[in-house]
Amino acid sequence: MAGRSPHSGLLAGALQGEIDGRSPNEMQPPGEGHRTQLEAYEGLCRELGAIPAHVALAWLLRNPVVAAAIVGPTTSEELTTSLEALSVRLDSAAVARLDQIWPGPGEAPQAYAW
């Protein structure tokens, strides 16, 4: 897993023990700094009746400032599974909750100042 971010896959079900088809032994444990957010996020996903990876992709695809969601499947099965995110419907209340759980860095360019 060289080259992967330590936060890779957090929104794909880190607390559920499955990320991108990897076994729990292959995953880095979620940072304790994210545990409360992950619990809230995965709880919302259960309420929505969707798996976390699909909710994450649906959230990205709904965001008008995101030009493309990079999924990086390594098998055709992973690609097919990712396409299921297209059936996830996020209403404005769900998006507001997602934005509350995972607030962005702030307004550009101030939030990106060196």
PyMOL commands that place a pseudoatom at each C-alpha (Angstrom):
pseudoatom trace, name=CA, resn=MET, resi=1, chain=A, elem=C, hetatm=0, pos=[0.000, 0.000, 0.000]
pseudoatom trace, name=CA, resn=ALA, resi=2, chain=A, elem=C, hetatm=0, pos=[2.921, 2.286, -0.583]
pseudoatom trace, name=CA, resn=GLY, resi=3, chain=A, elem=C, hetatm=0, pos=[1.925, 5.709, -1.767]
pseudoatom trace, name=CA, resn=ARG, resi=4, chain=A, elem=C, hetatm=0, pos=[-1.507, 5.681, -0.130]
pseudoatom trace, name=CA, resn=SER, resi=5, chain=A, elem=C, hetatm=0, pos=[-2.517, 8.488, 2.152]
pseudoatom trace, name=CA, resn=PRO, resi=6, chain=A, elem=C, hetatm=0, pos=[-2.939, 7.542, 5.819]
pseudoatom trace, name=CA, resn=HIS, resi=7, chain=A, elem=C, hetatm=0, pos=[-6.487, 8.891, 5.429]
pseudoatom trace, name=CA, resn=SER, resi=8, chain=A, elem=C, hetatm=0, pos=[-7.185, 6.855, 2.308]
pseudoatom trace, name=CA, resn=GLY, resi=9, chain=A, elem=C, hetatm=0, pos=[-10.600, 5.260, 2.467]
pseudoatom trace, name=CA, resn=LEU, resi=10, chain=A, elem=C, hetatm=0, pos=[-11.850, 6.908, 5.657]
pseudoatom trace, name=CA, resn=LEU, resi=11, chain=A, elem=C, hetatm=0, pos=[-15.194, 7.677, 4.039]
pseudoatom trace, name=CA, resn=ALA, resi=12, chain=A, elem=C, hetatm=0, pos=[-15.491, 4.174, 2.605]
pseudoatom trace, name=CA, resn=GLY, resi=13, chain=A, elem=C, hetatm=0, pos=[-16.362, 2.495, 5.906]
pseudoatom trace, name=CA, resn=ALA, resi=14, chain=A, elem=C, hetatm=0, pos=[-13.277, 2.682, 8.099]
pseudoatom trace, name=CA, resn=LEU, resi=15, chain=A, elem=C, hetatm=0, pos=[-15.133, 1.690, 11.255]
pseudoatom trace, name=CA, resn=GLN, resi=16, chain=A, elem=C, hetatm=0, pos=[-17.038, -1.086, 9.537]
pseudoatom trace, name=CA, resn=GLY, resi=17, chain=A, elem=C, hetatm=0, pos=[-13.793, -2.897, 8.828]
pseudoatom trace, name=CA, resn=GLU, resi=18, chain=A, elem=C, hetatm=0, pos=[-14.008, -2.828, 5.046]
pseudoatom trace, name=CA, resn=ILE, resi=19, chain=A, elem=C, hetatm=0, pos=[-12.444, -0.335, 2.692]
pseudoatom trace, name=CA, resn=ASP, resi=20, chain=A, elem=C, hetatm=0, pos=[-12.164, -0.880, -1.048]
pseudoatom trace, name=CA, resn=GLY, resi=21, chain=A, elem=C, hetatm=0, pos=[-12.363, -4.642, -0.541]
pseudoatom trace, name=CA, resn=ARG, resi=22, chain=A, elem=C, hetatm=0, pos=[-9.254, -4.686, 1.667]
pseudoatom trace, name=CA, resn=SER, resi=23, chain=A, elem=C, hetatm=0, pos=[-9.258, -6.817, 4.762]
pseudoatom trace, name=CA, resn=PRO, resi=24, chain=A, elem=C, hetatm=0, pos=[-8.948, -5.157, 8.182]
pseudoatom trace, name=CA, resn=ASN, resi=25, chain=A, elem=C, hetatm=0, pos=[-5.344, -6.415, 8.383]
pseudoatom trace, name=CA, resn=GLU, resi=26, chain=A, elem=C, hetatm=0, pos=[-4.444, -4.406, 5.274]
pseudoatom trace, name=CA, resn=MET, resi=27, chain=A, elem=C, hetatm=0, pos=[-5.940, -1.143, 6.543]
pseudoatom trace, name=CA, resn=GLN, resi=28, chain=A, elem=C, hetatm=0, pos=[-4.462, 1.471, 8.752]
pseudoatom trace, name=CA, resn=PRO, resi=29, chain=A, elem=C, hetatm=0, pos=[-6.715, 2.100, 11.747]
pseudoatom trace, name=CA, resn=PRO, resi=30, chain=A, elem=C, hetatm=0, pos=[-8.674, 5.353, 11.625]
pseudoatom trace, name=CA, resn=GLY, resi=31, chain=A, elem=C, hetatm=0, pos=[-7.026, 8.191, 13.486]
pseudoatom trace, name=CA, resn=GLU, resi=32, chain=A, elem=C, hetatm=0, pos=[-8.572, 8.768, 16.878]
pseudoatom trace, name=CA, resn=GLY, resi=33, chain=A, elem=C, hetatm=0, pos=[-8.949, 12.399, 15.868]
pseudoatom trace, name=CA, resn=HIS, resi=34, chain=A, elem=C, hetatm=0, pos=[-11.537, 11.267, 13.306]
pseudoatom trace, name=CA, resn=ARG, resi=35, chain=A, elem=C, hetatm=0, pos=[-13.406, 8.645, 15.337]
pseudoatom trace, name=CA, resn=THR, resi=36, chain=A, elem=C, hetatm=0, pos=[-16.292, 10.936, 16.391]
pseudoatom trace, name=CA, resn=GLN, resi=37, chain=A, elem=C, hetatm=0, pos=[-16.713, 12.181, 12.827]
pseudoatom trace, name=CA, resn=LEU, resi=38, chain=A, elem=C, hetatm=0, pos=[-16.564, 8.645, 11.423]
pseudoatom trace, name=CA, resn=GLU, resi=39, chain=A, elem=C, hetatm=0, pos=[-19.179, 7.420, 13.896]
pseudoatom trace, name=CA, resn=ALA, resi=40, chain=A, elem=C, hetatm=0, pos=[-21.520, 10.272, 12.930]
pseudoatom trace, name=CA, resn=TYR, resi=41, chain=A, elem=C, hetatm=0, pos=[-20.825, 9.731, 9.214]
pseudoatom trace, name=CA, resn=GLU, resi=42, chain=A, elem=C, hetatm=0, pos=[-21.365, 5.990, 9.262]
pseudoatom trace, name=CA, resn=GLY, resi=43, chain=A, elem=C, hetatm=0, pos=[-24.519, 6.493, 11.353]
pseudoatom trace, name=CA, resn=LEU, resi=44, chain=A, elem=C, hetatm=0, pos=[-25.860, 8.861, 8.700]
pseudoatom trace, name=CA, resn=CYS, resi=45, chain=A, elem=C, hetatm=0, pos=[-25.000, 6.319, 6.000]
pseudoatom trace, name=CA, resn=ARG, resi=46, chain=A, elem=C, hetatm=0, pos=[-27.018, 3.673, 7.867]
pseudoatom trace, name=CA, resn=GLU, resi=47, chain=A, elem=C, hetatm=0, pos=[-29.950, 6.107, 8.117]
pseudoatom trace, name=CA, resn=LEU, resi=48, chain=A, elem=C, hetatm=0, pos=[-29.709, 6.696, 4.368]
pseudoatom trace, name=CA, resn=GLY, resi=49, chain=A, elem=C, hetatm=0, pos=[-29.577, 2.939, 3.739]
pseudoatom trace, name=CA, resn=ALA, resi=50, chain=A, elem=C, hetatm=0, pos=[-26.375, 3.249, 1.725]
pseudoatom trace, name=CA, resn=ILE, resi=51, chain=A, elem=C, hetatm=0, pos=[-22.831, 2.072, 2.201]
pseudoatom trace, name=CA, resn=PRO, resi=52, chain=A, elem=C, hetatm=0, pos=[-20.314, 4.771, 3.174]
pseudoatom trace, name=CA, resn=ALA, resi=53, chain=A, elem=C, hetatm=0, pos=[-18.302, 4.565, -0.057]
pseudoatom trace, name=CA, resn=HIS, resi=54, chain=A, elem=C, hetatm=0, pos=[-21.439, 5.245, -2.102]
pseudoatom trace, name=CA, resn=VAL, resi=55, chain=A, elem=C, hetatm=0, pos=[-22.469, 8.168, 0.096]
pseudoatom trace, name=CA, resn=ALA, resi=56, chain=A, elem=C, hetatm=0, pos=[-18.986, 9.690, -0.251]
pseudoatom trace, name=CA, resn=LEU, resi=57, chain=A, elem=C, hetatm=0, pos=[-19.102, 9.451, -4.046]
pseudoatom trace, name=CA, resn=ALA, resi=58, chain=A, elem=C, hetatm=0, pos=[-22.676, 10.749, -4.218]
pseudoatom trace, name=CA, resn=TRP, resi=59, chain=A, elem=C, hetatm=0, pos=[-21.664, 13.705, -2.022]
pseudoatom trace, name=CA, resn=LEU, resi=60, chain=A, elem=C, hetatm=0, pos=[-18.740, 14.512, -4.324]
pseudoatom trace, name=CA, resn=LEU, resi=61, chain=A, elem=C, hetatm=0, pos=[-20.821, 14.155, -7.466]
pseudoatom trace, name=CA, resn=ARG, resi=62, chain=A, elem=C, hetatm=0, pos=[-23.472, 16.493, -6.040]
pseudoatom trace, name=CA, resn=ASN, resi=63, chain=A, elem=C, hetatm=0, pos=[-20.909, 19.214, -5.290]
pseudoatom trace, name=CA, resn=PRO, resi=64, chain=A, elem=C, hetatm=0, pos=[-20.810, 21.755, -8.145]
pseudoatom trace, name=CA, resn=VAL, resi=65, chain=A, elem=C, hetatm=0, pos=[-17.173, 22.686, -7.460]
pseudoatom trace, name=CA, resn=VAL, resi=66, chain=A, elem=C, hetatm=0, pos=[-15.954, 19.103, -7.937]
pseudoatom trace, name=CA, resn=ALA, resi=67, chain=A, elem=C, hetatm=0, pos=[-14.980, 18.611, -11.562]
pseudoatom trace, name=CA, resn=ALA, resi=68, chain=A, elem=C, hetatm=0, pos=[-14.439, 14.857, -11.273]
pseudoatom trace, name=CA, resn=ALA, resi=69, chain=A, elem=C, hetatm=0, pos=[-14.460, 12.205, -8.589]
pseudoatom trace, name=CA, resn=ILE, resi=70, chain=A, elem=C, hetatm=0, pos=[-11.392, 10.006, -8.879]
pseudoatom trace, name=CA, resn=VAL, resi=71, chain=A, elem=C, hetatm=0, pos=[-12.317, 6.490, -7.792]
pseudoatom trace, name=CA, resn=GLY, resi=72, chain=A, elem=C, hetatm=0, pos=[-9.284, 4.509, -8.981]
pseudoatom trace, name=CA, resn=PRO, resi=73, chain=A, elem=C, hetatm=0, pos=[-10.786, 1.039, -9.307]
pseudoatom trace, name=CA, resn=THR, resi=74, chain=A, elem=C, hetatm=0, pos=[-8.316, -1.783, -9.794]
pseudoatom trace, name=CA, resn=THR, resi=75, chain=A, elem=C, hetatm=0, pos=[-10.891, -4.317, -11.006]
pseudoatom trace, name=CA, resn=SER, resi=76, chain=A, elem=C, hetatm=0, pos=[-14.049, -4.175, -13.100]
pseudoatom trace, name=CA, resn=GLU, resi=77, chain=A, elem=C, hetatm=0, pos=[-15.973, -5.278, -10.004]
pseudoatom trace, name=CA, resn=GLU, resi=78, chain=A, elem=C, hetatm=0, pos=[-14.736, -2.207, -8.084]
pseudoatom trace, name=CA, resn=LEU, resi=79, chain=A, elem=C, hetatm=0, pos=[-15.823, 0.023, -10.967]
pseudoatom trace, name=CA, resn=THR, resi=80, chain=A, elem=C, hetatm=0, pos=[-19.271, -1.602, -11.100]
pseudoatom trace, name=CA, resn=THR, resi=81, chain=A, elem=C, hetatm=0, pos=[-19.631, -1.216, -7.337]
pseudoatom trace, name=CA, resn=SER, resi=82, chain=A, elem=C, hetatm=0, pos=[-18.632, 2.455, -7.542]
pseudoatom trace, name=CA, resn=LEU, resi=83, chain=A, elem=C, hetatm=0, pos=[-21.323, 3.089, -10.147]
pseudoatom trace, name=CA, resn=GLU, resi=84, chain=A, elem=C, hetatm=0, pos=[-23.940, 2.130, -7.544]
pseudoatom trace, name=CA, resn=ALA, resi=85, chain=A, elem=C, hetatm=0, pos=[-23.244, 5.525, -5.955]
pseudoatom trace, name=CA, resn=LEU, resi=86, chain=A, elem=C, hetatm=0, pos=[-25.245, 7.060, -8.806]
pseudoatom trace, name=CA, resn=SER, resi=87, chain=A, elem=C, hetatm=0, pos=[-28.421, 5.681, -7.207]
pseudoatom trace, name=CA, resn=VAL, resi=88, chain=A, elem=C, hetatm=0, pos=[-27.789, 7.406, -3.852]
pseudoatom trace, name=CA, resn=ARG, resi=89, chain=A, elem=C, hetatm=0, pos=[-29.991, 10.478, -3.511]
pseudoatom trace, name=CA, resn=LEU, resi=90, chain=A, elem=C, hetatm=0, pos=[-28.850, 13.073, -1.012]
pseudoatom trace, name=CA, resn=ASP, resi=91, chain=A, elem=C, hetatm=0, pos=[-31.415, 15.677, -0.081]
pseudoatom trace, name=CA, resn=SER, resi=92, chain=A, elem=C, hetatm=0, pos=[-30.404, 19.087, 1.258]
pseudoatom trace, name=CA, resn=ALA, resi=93, chain=A, elem=C, hetatm=0, pos=[-30.758, 17.908, 4.881]
pseudoatom trace, name=CA, resn=ALA, resi=94, chain=A, elem=C, hetatm=0, pos=[-28.357, 14.990, 4.293]
pseudoatom trace, name=CA, resn=VAL, resi=95, chain=A, elem=C, hetatm=0, pos=[-25.853, 17.280, 2.553]
pseudoatom trace, name=CA, resn=ALA, resi=96, chain=A, elem=C, hetatm=0, pos=[-26.097, 19.769, 5.439]
pseudoatom trace, name=CA, resn=ARG, resi=97, chain=A, elem=C, hetatm=0, pos=[-25.335, 16.954, 7.895]
pseudoatom trace, name=CA, resn=LEU, resi=98, chain=A, elem=C, hetatm=0, pos=[-22.391, 15.777, 5.790]
pseudoatom trace, name=CA, resn=ASP, resi=99, chain=A, elem=C, hetatm=0, pos=[-21.048, 19.329, 5.627]
pseudoatom trace, name=CA, resn=GLN, resi=100, chain=A, elem=C, hetatm=0, pos=[-21.423, 19.617, 9.400]
pseudoatom trace, name=CA, resn=ILE, resi=101, chain=A, elem=C, hetatm=0, pos=[-19.640, 16.320, 10.045]
pseudoatom trace, name=CA, resn=TRP, resi=102, chain=A, elem=C, hetatm=0, pos=[-16.866, 17.044, 7.541]
pseudoatom trace, name=CA, resn=PRO, resi=103, chain=A, elem=C, hetatm=0, pos=[-16.517, 20.845, 7.267]
pseudoatom trace, name=CA, resn=GLY, resi=104, chain=A, elem=C, hetatm=0, pos=[-14.335, 22.066, 4.441]
pseudoatom trace, name=CA, resn=PRO, resi=105, chain=A, elem=C, hetatm=0, pos=[-11.136, 24.009, 4.984]
pseudoatom trace, name=CA, resn=GLY, resi=106, chain=A, elem=C, hetatm=0, pos=[-12.833, 27.380, 4.493]
pseudoatom trace, name=CA, resn=GLU, resi=107, chain=A, elem=C, hetatm=0, pos=[-13.031, 30.001, 1.814]
pseudoatom trace, name=CA, resn=ALA, resi=108, chain=A, elem=C, hetatm=0, pos=[-10.292, 30.247, -0.793]
pseudoatom trace, name=CA, resn=PRO, resi=109, chain=A, elem=C, hetatm=0, pos=[-7.779, 31.804, -0.981]
pseudoatom trace, name=CA, resn=GLN, resi=110, chain=A, elem=C, hetatm=0, pos=[-7.576, 32.569, 2.763]
pseudoatom trace, name=CA, resn=ALA, resi=111, chain=A, elem=C, hetatm=0, pos=[-7.868, 28.940, 3.857]
pseudoatom trace, name=CA, resn=TYR, resi=112, chain=A, elem=C, hetatm=0, pos=[-5.034, 27.962, 1.546]
pseudoatom trace, name=CA, resn=ALA, resi=113, chain=A, elem=C, hetatm=0, pos=[-2.541, 30.640, 2.513]
pseudoatom trace, name=CA, resn=TRP, resi=114, chain=A, elem=C, hetatm=0, pos=[0.986, 29.450, 3.211]
for i in range(1, 114): cmd.bond("trace and resi %d" % i, "trace and resi %d" % (i + 1))
show_as sticks, trace
zoom trace
